[in-house]
Structure formats: structure tokens, C-alpha cells
Amino acid sequence: MNSQNKFKVVKPIGGVHGISAIFPTLKDVIDYEEKIVRLNRGYPRFVTHPFVGKIEETLKNKFHAREVLCCQTFESALFLVFDFYLKKGIKIYTDYDLCHRLIAFYNKKFKNFIKTAKTLNEADLLIINRKLREKLTDFVNIPKIGIIDAEKRELYEKFNGMDVLVFNYKEKDIGAIIFYTDIFSEINLLRRHSGFIANSRKLCPTRAFTRAQFKKHETCLKNKLGELEKVSGNDCFLFPSGMAAIFCTILSLFARNKNKIIALGSLYVDTLRILEKWPKKFGFKNNIIIYHNFENELLKVIDDSIAGIIFEIPSNPLIQVIDVEKIVSIAQQKKIPIVIDNTIATPYNFNPFDFNVDIIVHSTTKFLSGKNNHMGGCILVKNEKLKKKLNDFKNFLNLNMTFDDIKILNRNIKKFENRMKTINDNAFKVAKFLQNYETIDKVYYPFLESSSDYLLAKKYLKGGSGLLSFVFKNSSISNATYFYDNIKSPILKGPSLGSEKTLLSPYVIMAHYNDSKEKLLKLGYDFCLMRLSIGTERTEKIIDCLKYALERTK
Ligand SMILES: Cc1ncc(COP(=O)(O)O)c(C=O)c1O
């Protein structure tokens, strides 16, 4: 984003570490998507939190760099830079042990994927830690990554001439990517998709803590999440974000001859982006995305090259319910692991392990937290082989949920069941209200009898959870603007979902603004689709607010 862009101050939702922010008008959303404005706050994987931004600015000045990106750990920062340059057959010269391990990791996964250069002259990419005898300026045509493992002044000078530095910022326990070339935007996107952002709570801890204290709170949370999903706490792995959990799951599943993932139904935008982007990096064919008629289409494409099958229940934003039993029975015949993102149903409404699913992922940022003030993710897995694969990758990246995020989630999760009961009831009533409103064409909520997924919802889910979407009969930006701009309290106009406060987002405009019309058609998305995440306010208040705004639509 151009630094000349107008800076707009928006109000955070969820306090200092809030994970959402109010976009007062639809024009504000569009201006953000058009990159006309820069925001002070937003969803943290999309808009850098001010605490993170401040550290990035300080490092930028210190290193005289073009840009800086902070990541949750040094290892995850290195992974992103490495991943950016990765292509099949690349010859890498490195003197850094962690890079040798990364090369071994890729070569174990995908036979002979990366070659190790013995000398600088034969390399396509240099990753350098120690001082070299050779002058790096002699290697103008190849990318050069510098590793800074300790913060010493002379090291900054030593690394002059590098394209990127990866800095182990030990004092803050994060990694920073320091850019001298114009590859910032792409790596920034990789950071968003992978969820490896530095969480604001990590940079501003409430107090110091010992390893034993960390372990105590971590174990308590893992046990609670395990209990909710009917497994042991030892089967639960914590991550700094939902996307980090999903990214690690997807990348762990890929192997030498297991090179495609099948996705069923509508998926959260960044899961979709990972599935679109990464196979190409590995030189694989595209993943397969099935939009409708899931079982039949799955039977047509399933073969031994499939690394896994992934879907959400219900899916975001079309709130589809997939026939889990049927999908599991098809996948089991080929021993293909099934991953369910249970973020939206939540364990209150659905337990995927009851149906022999292999891996459950959650963005704990959402309903499990419910307060808009925590960022995290988790994976639950029982199978020892899968567990080892995931854990090895997680440990390699040194990823975990931030200590304060663990503590906040331990607190927020206490009222989870009560919260979900109210949210289920509220959302059902709101969906019924919307379905009868004359200017609305379609409401996506599987517990409505008119929904094509009604029987599946009844079969699998205790309740419909809080997420619903709808489209207008007259689907136009002007109609969407009349509606959106006239929404008042108690509904908050901000991205994210799953909180006790009702959140409205023009989801497709926010998440798929630059997708072509053809792509939206394929995904089945109306550009002006509105997504509501219903909270625990009094139902009449939510409905009155919607009624007021809907009366202004045509
Ligand atoms: C269904 C679903 N899964 C995963 C994610 C990503 O989680 P996080 O934002 O915590 O990285 C989201 C985010 O909105 C989501 O809706």
C-alpha cells in the first residue's frame, strides 16, 4: 500500500488487542479494498496491529530498510522467505543449519526437490549467516538472504547488499523480515495466508512468565479443547492463529506422491488461497475444489494421489452442510485423511471425531473465544502418524499460541456453552425473520426448513450456530449501501465472526473484492452478499436493527 494513501482512524472492537474494527460505511470497506485508505485497525492478519507496526517501523529505521514484517517466530519468518523463493530444482547455497534442515524437510517430502550448491558460484539462491570471504556484490543476479541471529551493530553493516534479512529478534521472541528489494507485498500476503503474523499480545505481554507457568496454562487449555472435542489434551496442538493451524495441516499432508487436496464446498478465503497457491510452488497440479454434488463429484476424482480432503462445517460464507458420514466412507476406502474446520459449528453443535474424521482445526479467535480479544488456532488429531507429522512441522516453525492469548482463551472459554446456546437460538430467529423479508432473495442458514441442507443439518448439528448469510433481490452496491450504512447498535459493522456481539460484514466485497465475476459465479457468491455473525444480545434488538436498515432497501 502506498504510504501517501489517506489514513483513516476506525474504532477497534474488542479493546486494545481487539481483532476487529468498525467500518462505518460500505464506502469505507470499498476504499480499503481499493487501497485508497490505510486503516489504523482491522482484522490483524489483514491490518497490522499498531503495536506490531511500531516495532516494524523501529526496525525499518534501524536497518535502513524499505519495509519490515514481523512474524510470530524467527523460524516462521525464515520459512516464509524460503518459501517465497522456492521452486522445484532450485540450487541453494547456505551456511545456516536451520536452512539445511529446511532443505532436508522439503527433500524428504518431495524427493530431490531442492539441490544444495557446494559453492556460491553454482547457486540460484544464497542464504548466509556467517561473514564470507567472497564479496556479495559479485553475485548481483541471484537473490541473497541474510540471517541475523544476534543483534549487533556490525552485523547490520555486514549484511549490506542482501535482498532480505531474516532477523531473530530474541528480546521480543519474534522473527522480522527486513526488505531491501520490492518483494514485500508478496511475502506480506504469504504471512496473511499462513497466519504467521506476530500477535500484538506477544509484543506487549502483561507480565513475564516462566516455562512452568506457560505449561500450566497451556495444559489447561489443551485439556479443555480436548474435552470439548472428546479427545485427550495430548491430542490438541495450539497455534498463534486459525490460519497457522490450517496452513500447517495442509502443508503437512502434502507428500511426494500425495500431491492434491480436495476441498468441498465454500471455504474461508485464506484456506482457499493456500489451496490455490501452494501446489503450484511444488510443481503439482491444482488442488480440486468441488462446489456441489459432493459425493458424486468426489467419487469421480478420488485416486491415490490425494493427500487429504478438507471442508468446513457449516461452510463459510454459504453455510453449507456436507454429509460427513458419506464423505468419510468414501475417503476411508482410499485411506485419505479428512480435515474438518469446525470453527463455525463449534464443538457445542458438532463433534467431527464422532464420525471418524482424522483432523479437526479451529480458529479459536471466533466462537470458542467469543469476545473479539483473542487470536489463536488449534489442531486436534488422534492418529499417531498424523500427529507426529503435524507436531514435527509445528516444532520446526516453533509456533505456539501466545501466552496471554492462552490465558485470555482459558478465561473466555468458561462461558462457551452458555454463549453458544443463546447464539444458536438467536441466529435461528434472525434467519426466520430475514427469510420472510420482502427485499431479501435468499437466506443461507441450514436450520431453515426451506434450506436444501435442512435434513443434513438436523442429522449432524445440535444447532445452527451463529453464522448466516443473505442476498438481496435487488443485489446492487446502492442497495447494499442503504442497508449497511443504516445498521446501528447493537450490530457492529466489522470483519470476523463468532463473538457475543453481532457482527455484520459485506463478506464477498471484503474477502473477494478482486476476484473476477466468473470466479464469483463459480464459487456461487453474490458480490453484495451480507454475512451476519449473530451474538448474544436480545433477539428483538438485533431484529429491530435489521428491520430499520432493511426498510431503507429497495
Ligand atoms: C472458518 C474459518 N476458518 C479459519 C479462519 C482463520 O482463522 P484466523 O483468522 O484465526 O487465522 C477463519 C477466519 O475467519 C474462518 O472463518
The ligand as a Tripos MOL2 file, in Angstrom:
@<TRIPOS>MOLECULE
LIG
   16    16     1     0     0
SMALL
NO_CHARGES

@<TRIPOS>ATOM
      1 C1        -13.9610  -20.9680    9.0380 C.3       1 LIG1
      2 C2        -12.6850  -20.2490    9.2970 C.ar      1 LIG1
      3 N1        -11.5500  -20.9560    9.4490 N.ar      1 LIG1
      4 C3        -10.3660  -20.3390    9.6840 C.ar      1 LIG1
      5 C4        -10.2710  -18.9730    9.7640 C.ar      1 LIG1
      6 C5         -8.9360  -18.3300   10.0020 C.3       1 LIG1
      7 O1         -8.7210  -18.0770   11.3550 O.3       1 LIG1
      8 P1         -7.7860  -16.9160   11.9290 P.3       1 LIG1
      9 O2         -8.3540  -15.6430   11.4420 O.co2     1 LIG1
     10 O3         -7.8390  -17.1160   13.4120 O.co2     1 LIG1
     11 O4         -6.4260  -17.1390   11.3760 O.co2     1 LIG1
     12 C6        -11.4240  -18.2010    9.6060 C.ar      1 LIG1
     13 C7        -11.3310  -16.7380    9.6890 C.2       1 LIG1
     14 O5        -12.2770  -16.0040    9.5780 O.2       1 LIG1
     15 C8        -12.6630  -18.8440    9.3660 C.ar      1 LIG1
     16 O6        -13.7900  -18.1580    9.1870 O.3       1 LIG1
@<TRIPOS>BOND
     1     1     2 1
     2     2     3 ar
     3     2    15 ar
     4     3     4 ar
     5     4     5 ar
     6     5     6 1
     7     5    12 ar
     8     6     7 1
     9     7     8 1
    10     8     9 2
    11     8    10 1
    12     8    11 1
    13    12    13 1
    14    12    15 ar
    15    13    14 2
    16    15    16 1
@<TRIPOS>SUBSTRUCTURE
     1 LIG1         1 GROUP 0 **** ****
